[in-house]
């Protein structure tokens, strides 16, 4: 269990780095992300990796192959977090990968391929309300228009990247050449209760659900809570409340669909004032893209109908869309073979949560390893993993690397 305990000690240290005075919050291009990159880069160098930070702020560690110009196998996950996060969502995949490379480095083993570990700069999309900024840059899908986005303090993304030490004008330089890649493998906590219910440490991910995200604003008219008659009100919060319930109702009657209003802000925000403006977020997910898009269209149309009936204005911005992704059958089979040697049964699970693997699938085959987490809790300080499960994940990933090397001796 020595490897697992070391991984958990490192995650404890990393969990002390935060933009907030209490809890864990690390957002894109923030001072906390700079400190996190510095700490994790040190662990990478101890493990024999050469480190660099690309134009968008991704931390990358390179472990050379047995010969020059070897192709690349990519490992990793993200180092940013949601607000008031747990220690494991994202960073576990990075620190686990470092531990595996360190295992082989201490034995002076190099593979027929090089390994690069990616600590992505942004997966959660907290600061600029658009996800996967790190992996999009690596996969060549970064939208330059996003550089104009502003955070809550009015700082544009371009300025944030520059202040972080990145190069917003050279983001194309972060793109990987797909011809040099063998695949991308990401380990991640399950964020669900299935492994715990099955009493298993790890599972193989079959695919990642597609996502649609939008920001919706209802604009009515603020007024005195005691003097404006009910029939004459244009209450933006009532319009938003009606919409939220329609979101829940549609998701409940559509198999496999999840839809969430996770953030809401009412202005002016006084107890004796009718809300004049309400902004909220909409998150729609399904494993089948057609059903997801249909649900998203129905909900945005519902928002328009509510706005018209309640005589309030509507502003609707689609901020993110990601197609559903199937994991590579070949890579997943090899990962499953490694898992089979480490636990009694191999379970296959879909992922309802998004991951950087979904973006990386655009340039290379991907596979994912789920790790059991207590109660299926994630995006919360109560995230927890067992040391024995981390050890199993370490053994699985190391076995995968060893077996993968055997099949690529002449690549």
KEMIKE-939092 format. One line per field, with one value per residue (C-alpha): z, x, y; residue number from 0. Coordinates in steps of 0.05 Angstrom, whole numbers. Layout:
<recs>
w <- [Z ...]
u <- [X ...]
v <- [Y ...]
num <- [NUM ...]
</recs>
This chain:
<recs>
w <- [0 1 -68 -51 15 -20 -72 -17 22 -41 -53 18 5 -61 -27 16 -45 -58 -83 -24 50 67 26 -41 -100 -157 -219 -287 -290 -216 -164 -134 -202 -207 -139 -157 -222 -184 -132 -181 -229 -172 -163 -238 -238 -178 -221 -279 -322 -358 -346 -385 -383 -450 -477 -441 -374 -379 -338 -379 -357 -409 -395 -454 -493 -503 -569 -600 -634 -600 -604 -543 -495 -455 -383 -336 -316 -291 -233 -229 -185 -174 -117 -48 -80 -55 -62 -113 -174 -226 -186 -168 -242 -248 -183 -197 -265 -235 -185 -240 -280 -217 -206 -274 -269 -204 -241 -300 -347 -410 -457 -533 -528 -490 -436 -425 -363 -371 -314 -351 -332 -336 -341 -295 -330 -265 -279 -351 -355 -412 -398 -422 -438 -425 -466 -521 -531 -534 -582 -627 -609 -570 -595 -599 -587 -516 -502 -498 -443 -376 -306 -247 -237 -310 -327 -398 -410 -454 -397 -346 -390 -401 -327 -312 -358 -418 -489 -512 -582 -589 -565 -629 -605 -550 -601 -604 -669 -672 -716 -657 -607 -586 -539 -476 -411 -353 -283 -244 -184 -206 -180 -171 -123 -168 -150 -76 -85 -123 -73 -128 -130 -204 -267 -341 -373 -436 -458 -436 -440 -483 -452 -469 -424 -428 -388 -386 -361 -347 -344 -315 -274 -202 -156 -84 -53 -16 -68 -137 -146 -163 -230 -253 -234 -281 -231 -262 -206 -215 -288 -270 -217 -268 -316 -263 -249 -323 -327 -271 -301 -369 -341 -296 -353 -402 -390 -383 -384 -329 -329 -276 -258 -215 -207 -198 -183 -169 -172 -138 -82 -28 14 0 -75 -132 -170 -235 -264 -254 -286 -283 -314 -351 -357 -399 -408 -442 -472 -538 -572 -609 -544 -510 -565 -569 -494 -497 -553 -515 -452 -488 -523 -455 -430 -489 -476 -402 -418 -468 -422 -363 -405 -386 -432 -444 -460 -476 -489 -506 -472 -483 -523 -523 -562 -528 -535 -539 -507 -550 -550 -559 -503 -458 -469 -449 -388 -371 -378 -328 -281 -286 -257 -198 -175 -178 -230 -284 -287 -346 -333 -373 -348 -338 -319 -370 -372 -412 -446 -483 -517 -526 -564 -622 -635 -605 -577 -504 -444 -373 -306 -252 -179 -123 -81 -16 -26 -98 -72 -115 -125 -50 9 30 -30 -3 -30 5 5 -20 -80 -99 -94 -140 -190 -185 -199 -257 -291 -282 -310 -368 -384 -380 -426 -473 -481 -502 -559 -582 -583 -658 -660]
u <- [0 61 46 -26 -8 42 -11 -60 -8 7 -67 -73 -18 -49 -116 -87 -77 -139 -162 -211 -194 -236 -246 -215 -227 -176 -199 -168 -106 -111 -56 -77 -69 1 20 -12 27 91 79 58 115 163 132 138 212 223 190 238 194 216 164 135 74 41 9 -58 -29 -31 24 58 110 149 179 224 214 268 287 285 221 179 104 66 18 -18 -41 -73 -133 -146 -118 -173 -234 -305 -319 -313 -289 -261 -189 -197 -239 -185 -120 -124 -115 -54 -19 -35 -2 59 65 63 117 159 152 184 235 263 272 305 251 233 179 176 134 143 93 66 25 -24 -48 -102 -111 -187 -239 -293 -306 -319 -284 -308 -369 -340 -309 -247 -203 -140 -158 -190 -123 -87 -138 -140 -212 -202 -248 -209 -274 -273 -212 -261 -302 -300 -300 -340 -287 -289 -222 -220 -194 -139 -114 -120 -78 -25 -22 -14 47 13 10 -62 -36 -1 -53 -46 23 -9 -41 -14 0 -50 -2 46 -6 -22 -79 -101 -118 -151 -164 -219 -264 -330 -373 -428 -449 -445 -375 -391 -455 -417 -360 -308 -248 -247 -288 -277 -314 -352 -369 -383 -450 -460 -473 -509 -501 -536 -541 -611 -634 -706 -713 -777 -788 -766 -816 -838 -862 -917 -946 -945 -1010 -999 -1035 -988 -922 -867 -832 -769 -760 -830 -814 -748 -782 -833 -776 -737 -796 -805 -732 -742 -807 -777 -717 -760 -803 -745 -705 -631 -637 -609 -622 -600 -607 -544 -535 -585 -578 -637 -629 -634 -635 -674 -730 -778 -764 -796 -739 -727 -674 -656 -598 -591 -552 -580 -542 -572 -539 -554 -514 -551 -539 -605 -645 -601 -608 -683 -690 -647 -689 -754 -728 -704 -771 -804 -764 -787 -860 -855 -823 -877 -934 -906 -887 -814 -753 -709 -635 -609 -536 -512 -444 -422 -438 -402 -422 -427 -362 -349 -285 -236 -255 -181 -153 -212 -202 -129 -147 -200 -149 -104 -163 -181 -114 -125 -196 -248 -294 -290 -348 -363 -398 -419 -400 -454 -402 -358 -283 -223 -224 -286 -246 -183 -224 -224 -150 -134 -166 -186 -199 -219 -212 -263 -242 -292 -310 -349 -424 -412 -400 -362 -357 -360 -311 -335 -303 -266 -228 -200 -125 -136 -176 -122 -71 -114 -118 -42 -32 -82 -50 20 -1 -34 31 72 25 16 91 93 45 84 155 160 118]
v <- [0 46 75 89 122 167 186 204 244 284 296 321 372 392 400 456 500 542 609 612 621 559 496 478 524 526 562 571 616 635 643 576 542 571 542 476 471 487 433 379 396 381 312 301 317 270 216 227 271 334 389 446 491 505 569 559 537 461 426 372 321 281 212 193 129 76 107 177 201 148 158 185 152 206 199 250 291 362 402 455 446 468 516 484 419 353 331 275 297 309 311 237 219 264 242 169 174 207 150 98 132 139 64 49 106 77 11 47 21 60 37 32 96 160 179 249 265 322 365 403 476 478 423 448 515 552 619 631 586 545 478 439 499 458 397 439 474 407 377 439 456 520 576 642 679 653 697 756 724 760 731 758 812 834 803 776 706 733 778 721 674 728 745 670 668 638 663 677 695 627 578 538 518 476 429 358 323 266 226 219 195 124 142 178 142 178 152 187 176 146 204 153 97 35 11 18 -22 -76 -76 -66 -19 0 -3 9 67 51 122 194 227 288 356 421 481 549 613 641 710 731 807 835 898 909 942 952 887 922 969 934 893 820 826 881 848 826 781 752 702 673 662 629 585 561 544 506 461 448 427 377 350 337 301 258 233 222 158 170 246 289 364 414 487 492 566 622 696 743 819 867 815 851 821 878 885 845 811 848 802 729 693 618 561 500 434 378 309 244 186 195 262 264 258 309 360 349 360 423 451 436 470 532 537 529 589 630 611 628 695 712 692 729 790 788 791 731 727 657 640 570 566 494 433 367 305 237 198 123 99 60 -15 -34 10 -7 -82 -76 -35 -87 -143 -107 -97 -171 -188 -142 -154 -210 -179 -126 -78 -32 34 95 163 215 266 300 289 314 246 268 324 282 231 280 268 199 136 143 98 113 77 93 88 76 137 137 146 167 237 287 362 366 368 299 265 204 144 82 70 -1 23 72 15 -27 31 39 -35 -35 25 -3 -71 -35 2 -62 -101 -42 -39 -112 -98 -36 -61 -46 18]
num <- [0 1 2 3 4 5 6 7 8 9 10 11 12 13 14 15 16 17 18 19 20 21 22 23 24 25 26 27 28 29 30 31 32 33 34 35 36 37 38 39 40 41 42 43 44 45 46 47 48 49 50 51 52 53 54 55 56 57 58 59 60 61 62 63 64 65 66 67 68 69 70 71 72 73 74 75 76 77 78 79 80 81 82 83 84 85 86 87 88 89 90 91 92 93 94 95 96 97 98 99 100 101 102 103 104 105 106 107 108 109 110 111 112 113 114 115 116 117 118 119 120 121 122 123 124 125 126 127 128 129 130 131 132 133 134 135 136 137 138 139 140 141 142 143 144 145 146 147 148 149 150 151 152 153 154 155 156 157 158 159 160 161 162 163 164 165 166 167 168 169 170 171 172 173 174 175 176 177 178 179 180 181 182 183 184 185 186 187 188 189 190 191 192 193 194 195 196 197 198 199 200 201 202 203 204 205 206 207 208 209 210 211 212 213 214 215 216 217 218 219 220 221 222 223 224 225 226 227 228 229 230 231 232 233 234 235 236 237 238 239 240 241 242 243 244 245 246 247 248 249 250 251 252 253 254 255 256 257 258 259 260 261 262 263 264 265 266 267 268 269 270 271 272 273 274 275 276 277 278 279 280 281 282 283 284 285 286 287 288 289 290 291 292 293 294 295 296 297 298 299 300 301 302 303 304 305 306 307 308 309 310 311 312 313 314 315 316 317 318 319 320 321 322 323 324 325 326 327 328 329 330 331 332 333 334 335 336 337 338 339 340 341 342 343 344 345 346 347 348 349 350 351 352 353 354 355 356 357 358 359 360 361 362 363 364 365 366 367 368 369 370 371 372 373 374 375 376 377 378 379 380 381 382 383 384 385 386 387 388 389 390 391 392 393 394 395 396 397 398 399 400 401 402 403 404 405 406 407 408 409 410]
</recs>
